[in-house]
Amino acid sequence: MNKNTFLKKIKQHFPQIIFKRSRMLTHGWDNVAIILDNAYIFRFPREKQNEQFKRELALNPLLVKRITSVPIPHYTLVSKDRSFVGYNLIQGSSVPPKQFRKFASAQKNEIARQLAEFLRELHRFPVATARKCGIVDAWSSKEAKKSYDKELAQVCKKLSAKDAEILKDIIDTYGKDYPF
């Protein structure tokens, strides 16, 4: 579809949205996005992503209530046929790795802190609730355990024997929540 087709759908479902400028982003794997006046973004899932998109629609209002450390999309404009969504554009820009490497340690640490806080909040989201929204495990427990053990072995190779034992003890103590 071309940009005018998407704009027509937006106007049809949301006549209250008035805009002067629009641009289309097509470089995403899962969606085509239309940005209006750098204020709203509308996401249209690519056909093969429709099932995933339906799960996102169910999960988004629950995540919005729990993720407070960083802004995340809040689907405030859901089309009547639930085929696309719109929300206030979250301002910001991507940081290419080359630019990130030039940041001062304090900047990198702040980004790491924000990312860690986001992941902490996300990982506290109840798995059972996500499953009720249709979210499924990407791997079987057996596959996850195999990958986990492989990664743990790689990490432990880089640690002293004492530190590797400490890490394994921590995982044994706190890793009981993992399904493998």
N, C-alpha and C positions, 0 to 999 in steps of 0.2 A: 504494500500500500504506500501511497505517497503522502506527503505532509498534509495536503488539502483534505484528503480523506479522513485523516485523524482529526484535523481541526473541525471538520463538519460534525464528526461524532461528538466532540467536546461541546460544541455549540448546541447540538441537538439534546444532549443530556443535561447540560448545565448552562442554560441561557443567561443566567445571572452573572456569569464570568465574562467580564469585558476586558479586552486586551488589545494592545497595539502591535506588539512584536511577538514573534514566535520563532523558535528554532527546534530542529529535530535532531535527536541523538540516536544513531543507529549502531554504535559500536558495542553495545552490550550483548551478551549471549542470550539472555532470557527475555529482554524487553526492548521495545522501541519507546523512546521518551520524547515528549513534547514539552518544552519549557515556554511558559507565557510570561512575558514582561519581567523575567528573572524573579517572579513572585510565586508562581505555581509550576508544578511539574505533574504531568499526566503520564502514567505508565501503561503501555499496551503490551501484554505478554505475547510473545511469539507463539504460534499455534501449538508447537510441541510442549509448551510450558503451561498449558491451561490447567491441568490438574494441580500442579505446584502452586499456581496463582490462587486457586480456590482455597488451598490450605493457608496461604498467606493471608487471605481475606479473613479467615476465621481466627488466625493467630494474632494479627496486628493489634486489635484493640486490647488484647491481654498483655502483649509486650509493652505497649505504650504506657501502661499503668506501672510496670515494674522496672523499666529501663529509664533511669533518671540522670545518670552520670554524663551522658552525651545525647544530643538530639537524635532521634530516629524518626523516620517517616510516620506520620499519623494520618491514616487514610480517611480524610474527612469528606472526600467527594468520591462516592462509589456509584458507578453507572447503574441504571435501573436493571440492566441485564447482567450486571456483575462481571462485565468483560474487560473493564479497565478502571483505574482509580486515579484520583488526583489528590494532591496535598500541597501544603506550603513548602516551597523550596527551602531546603536546608543550605544556608550559605556556607561556602568554603571552597577549597580547591584541593586537587590531588597533589601529592608531593613525590616527584620522581626519586628513585633511589639515589641518583647522583646528587641531587639537591639535599636529600636527607643526610647523606654522609658529611655534608658541609656544616650542618647544624652544630651548635655548641652542645656540650654534654648536658647542660641544664635543659635545653629545648628537647633533646632526645629523651631525657628522663621524664619530662612532663608528658610527652606523647606516650611513652611506655606506661606511665601511671594511669593516664586516661584510658588507654586500651585495656590495661589490667582491670580497672574498675568496671568497664563495660562488660568484659568477659566474666567477671565475678557475678555481676547482676544476671547476665544471660544464663550462666551455669546454675544459678539458684532457681531458675524457672522450673516448675515441676514438670518432669517428663510425662507423667500421666496426663496432665492438662494439654501438653503439646500433642500427645497421641489422640486425645479427644478431638483435636482440630485436624486430624488426618496425617500428622507428621509421623513418618516411619523411620526406623533405623536405616542408616545408609549401609551398614555392614551387619553381618550376623555377629553374634557374640564370639563365635569361634574366630572369625576373621579379625575382629577388633582385638581380641586377646593376642593373636599372633603378631599383629602390627605393633601393639603396645609393648609386648615383650622384646621385639626387635629394636624398637626405639629406645626402650629402657637400657638395653645392652649397649647401644651406641653411646648413650649419655654416660653410663657407668664407666666406659672405656676412657673417658676424658676426665674422670674424677680419681682422686686417690682411693685406695682400697677402703680407708676409714670413711671417707665421704660417701662412697658408693653404698656402704653398709647403712649409713645414716639415712640416705635417700630411700633405700629399700625398706627400712624400718618405718619411715614416714608413710610410704605407700601402703605398707601392710596395715598400719594403724588407721589411716584416713581413706584408703582406697576401697573400703568396703561398700561404698555406694555404687561402684561400677558393676555393671551386670555380667562381668566375666571373671 
